[in-house]
Amino acid sequence: MDQASPQCMDDDSSLVAHQQHERLPTVVVHFSVMPRATLTWRVEADSTLAVKDERLWLTRVSSPYDHWLDPGQTFQLQRGERVWLSTEGECAARVSLSYALPPKVGLFRRWLGRLAWLSLGPPAPR
């Protein structure tokens, strides 16, 4: 994914923040999956994967099933899961990944959120 191109979109179909009720911009990353190559990454935010022009194979750690996505299909990915993508065709598969930017939070809340994500917790008093 070294040739991914992020784009910020702010249209009427933007996701709405749960607590602040404000429209958040959507980030769309376009990339290609080359033939006979497998891409893998951990999903950083709840997002939608959209397939543009070639059949795509998708598998996730949390699921016992593999998924074959045809051009035009989308698939919902959840934050924290690891996914693998590959294509069976002779041409590169064009794919886009879109997600809403998270609302801004302060440094302290980001630090606590990161600790919670790592399953650590706040430091114990001495």
Rosetta blueprint (number, residue, H / E / L):
1 M L
2 D L
3 Q L
4 A L
5 S E
6 P E
7 Q E
8 C E
9 M E
10 D L
11 D L
12 D L
13 S L
14 S L
15 L L
16 V E
17 A L
18 H L
19 Q L
20 Q L
21 H L
22 E L
23 R E
24 L L
25 P L
26 T E
27 V E
28 V E
29 V E
30 H E
31 F E
32 S E
33 V E
34 M L
35 P L
36 R L
37 A L
38 T L
39 L E
40 T E
41 W E
42 R E
43 V L
44 E L
45 A L
46 D L
47 S E
48 T E
49 L E
50 A E
51 V E
52 K L
53 D L
54 E L
55 R L
56 L E
57 W E
58 L E
59 T E
60 R E
61 V L
62 S L
63 S L
64 P L
65 Y L
66 D E
67 H E
68 W E
69 L E
70 D L
71 P L
72 G L
73 Q L
74 T E
75 F E
76 Q E
77 L E
78 Q L
79 R L
80 G L
81 E L
82 R E
83 V E
84 W E
85 L E
86 S E
87 T E
88 E L
89 G L
90 E L
91 C L
92 A L
93 A E
94 R E
95 V E
96 S E
97 L E
98 S E
99 Y E
100 A E
101 L L
102 P L
103 P L
104 K L
105 V L
106 G L
107 L H
108 F H
109 R H
110 R H
111 W H
112 L H
113 G H
114 R H
115 L H
116 A H
117 W H
118 L L
119 S L
120 L L
121 G L
122 P L
123 P L
124 A L
125 P L
126 R L
